[in-house]
């Protein structure tokens, strides 16, 4: 399987996933990010498909700090059955696609941008 086909197959998992934002979830994420070291500002929202969008601005950008903040967030949000993410580094920005869920294809889908 070529690298391009493997990437396309991996993204199908994200596209076919049914996200469900539970009441209070966005506020819990805001509270979490409000006490996370190195974060200067953030925005948290969800679209009509219940995909969560998180944009985090760091006090001083570093790939290590961005990765640590994402890993803390993913551990905070993780559910028991599966946790999958992909990462793309673009200059001084890191973008993550993250899925976490229980059995089946229901759970939470997040897009996290850190700069």
HUJO-V316936 format. One record per residue. RES is the residue in three letters. SS is DSSP state (h for helix, s for strand, l for the rest). D_LAST is the distance of its C-alpha to the last C-alpha in whole Angstrom. Layout:
<<RES	SS	D_LAST> <RES	SS	D_LAST>>
This chain:
<<UNK	l	33> <UNK	l	31> <UNK	h	27> <UNK	h	27> <UNK	h	29> <UNK	h	27> <UNK	h	24> <UNK	h	26> <UNK	h	27> <UNK	h	24> <UNK	h	23> <UNK	h	26> <UNK	h	26> <UNK	h	23> <UNK	h	24> <UNK	h	28> <UNK	l	26> <UNK	s	27> <UNK	s	25> <UNK	l	26> <UNK	l	24> <UNK	l	27> <UNK	l	28> <UNK	l	26> <UNK	h	23> <UNK	h	20> <UNK	h	21> <UNK	h	21> <UNK	h	17> <UNK	h	17> <UNK	h	19> <UNK	h	18> <UNK	h	14> <UNK	h	16> <UNK	l	17> <UNK	l	15> <UNK	l	14> <UNK	l	11> <UNK	s	10> <UNK	s	10> <UNK	s	10> <UNK	s	10> <UNK	s	12> <UNK	s	15> <UNK	s	17> <UNK	s	19> <UNK	l	21> <UNK	l	25> <UNK	l	25> <UNK	l	23> <UNK	l	20> <UNK	s	17> <UNK	s	14> <UNK	s	11> <UNK	s	8> <UNK	s	6> <UNK	s	5> <UNK	s	6> <UNK	l	9> <UNK	l	9> <UNK	l	6> <UNK	l	8> <UNK	h	9> <UNK	h	12> <UNK	h	10> <UNK	h	8> <UNK	h	11> <UNK	h	13> <UNK	h	11> <UNK	h	12> <UNK	h	15> <UNK	h	16> <UNK	h	15> <UNK	h	17> <UNK	h	20> <UNK	h	20> <UNK	h	20> <UNK	l	22> <UNK	l	26> <UNK	l	29> <UNK	l	30> <UNK	s	27> <UNK	s	23> <UNK	s	21> <UNK	s	18> <UNK	s	17> <UNK	s	13> <UNK	s	12> <UNK	s	10> <UNK	s	10> <UNK	l	9> <UNK	l	6> <UNK	s	4> <UNK	s	6> <UNK	s	9> <UNK	s	12> <UNK	s	15> <UNK	s	17> <UNK	s	21> <UNK	s	23> <UNK	s	26> <UNK	l	30> <UNK	l	33> <UNK	l	33> <UNK	l	30> <UNK	s	29> <UNK	s	26> <UNK	s	22> <UNK	s	20> <UNK	s	16> <UNK	s	13> <UNK	s	10> <UNK	s	7> <UNK	s	4> <UNK	l	0>>
